[in-house]
Amino acid sequence: MKKYFRVLPLIVVCLTNVLFSHQPSPILMDLGFTFEDKLLHISAFFVLGIALLFALSPFKMPKLYRILIVISFGAVWGLLDEVHQSFVPNRTAALDDWIADVIGVILSLLFIRFFFTKEPSNELPTPQN
């Protein structure tokens, strides 16, 4: 039963995403460059990818399936997010926002791969006495 509680962060991230997407005026930080909104999309979907990987972690499956699930879910969620925004006053759906969403999910996979995955060493074992 405990493994099903691992989905709670994913639910929180998805609900937060819907909450921010439903705002008539996007909440942007003024970082002083042009593509601030893309950075927000990448960041939000990076967190979504991490939350999804956390939710999937107790389930045994090949790495490729896990990768495909994360990218597919992120891409579909991003698409639904853009469609939802097209119905919100003063908001529009944009292909480049969806691309930023998918990039964020892919970056989460790369982050986990390079910083939290143990790879077998290429070193020869040392003899034991």
C-alpha positions in Angstrom: 0.0 0.0 0.0 2.9 2.3 0.7 4.0 2.4 -2.9 0.7 3.9 -3.9 1.4 7.0 -1.6 4.4 7.7 -3.9 1.9 9.1 -6.4 0.9 11.9 -4.1 3.7 14.3 -5.2 2.7 13.7 -8.8 -0.9 14.6 -8.0 0.2 17.8 -6.2 2.4 18.8 -9.2 -0.4 18.1 -11.7 -2.9 20.1 -9.6 -0.5 23.0 -9.2 0.1 23.0 -13.0 -3.7 23.2 -13.6 -4.0 26.0 -11.0 -1.3 28.1 -12.7 -2.6 27.3 -16.2 -6.1 28.5 -15.2 -4.9 32.0 -14.4 -6.1 34.6 -16.9 -2.7 36.2 -16.8 0.4 34.1 -16.5 2.4 34.6 -13.4 5.9 35.5 -14.7 9.0 36.4 -12.9 11.0 39.2 -14.4 14.3 37.6 -15.0 15.4 40.1 -17.5 15.4 38.0 -20.7 12.9 37.2 -23.4 12.1 33.6 -22.9 11.2 33.6 -19.2 7.9 31.7 -19.9 9.8 28.9 -21.6 12.1 28.5 -18.5 8.9 28.2 -16.4 7.5 25.5 -18.7 10.8 23.6 -18.6 11.0 23.9 -14.8 7.4 22.9 -14.2 7.7 19.8 -16.4 11.1 19.0 -15.0 9.5 18.7 -11.6 6.6 16.7 -13.2 9.1 14.3 -14.6 10.9 13.8 -11.3 7.5 13.3 -9.5 6.5 10.7 -12.1 9.8 8.9 -11.8 9.3 8.9 -8.0 5.7 7.4 -8.5 7.0 4.7 -10.8 10.0 3.8 -8.8 8.5 0.9 -6.7 7.2 -0.8 -9.8 9.5 -3.3 -11.6 9.7 -2.5 -15.3 12.4 -2.2 -18.0 14.2 1.2 -18.1 12.9 1.7 -21.6 9.3 1.4 -20.5 9.9 3.8 -17.7 11.4 6.4 -20.1 8.6 6.0 -22.6 5.9 6.4 -19.8 7.6 9.5 -18.5 8.0 11.1 -21.9 4.5 10.1 -23.1 2.8 11.3 -20.0 4.7 14.6 -20.0 3.9 15.1 -23.7 0.2 14.4 -23.3 0.0 16.4 -20.1 1.7 19.3 -21.8 -0.7 19.0 -24.8 -3.7 19.0 -22.5 -2.3 22.0 -20.6 -2.0 23.9 -23.8 -5.5 23.0 -24.9 -6.8 24.0 -21.5 -5.0 27.4 -21.8 -6.7 28.0 -25.1 -10.0 28.2 -23.2 -8.8 30.5 -20.5 -9.3 34.2 -21.1 -6.1 36.1 -22.2 -4.3 32.8 -22.7 -3.3 31.0 -25.8 -2.0 27.5 -26.7 1.5 27.6 -28.2 3.5 24.8 -29.9 6.8 26.3 -28.5 5.3 26.0 -24.9 4.5 22.4 -25.6 8.1 21.8 -26.9 9.4 23.4 -23.7 7.2 21.1 -21.6 8.7 18.0 -23.4 12.2 19.4 -23.0 11.6 19.7 -19.2 10.5 16.1 -18.9 13.5 14.9 -20.9 15.8 17.0 -18.8 14.3 15.3 -15.7 15.2 11.9 -17.1 18.7 13.0 -17.9 19.1 14.5 -14.5 18.2 11.3 -12.8 20.3 9.3 -15.2 23.5 11.3 -14.6 23.2 12.2 -11.0 21.3 9.3 -9.3 21.9 6.2 -11.4 24.8 3.9 -10.5 26.5 2.6 -13.5 28.7 -0.5 -13.3 32.4 0.3 -13.0 34.7 -0.5 -15.9 37.6 -1.1 -13.5 38.9 -4.7 -13.1 38.2 -6.2 -9.7 41.2 -6.3 -7.3 42.3 -9.7 -6.0 41.1 -10.6 -2.5 43.6 -12.2 -0.1 
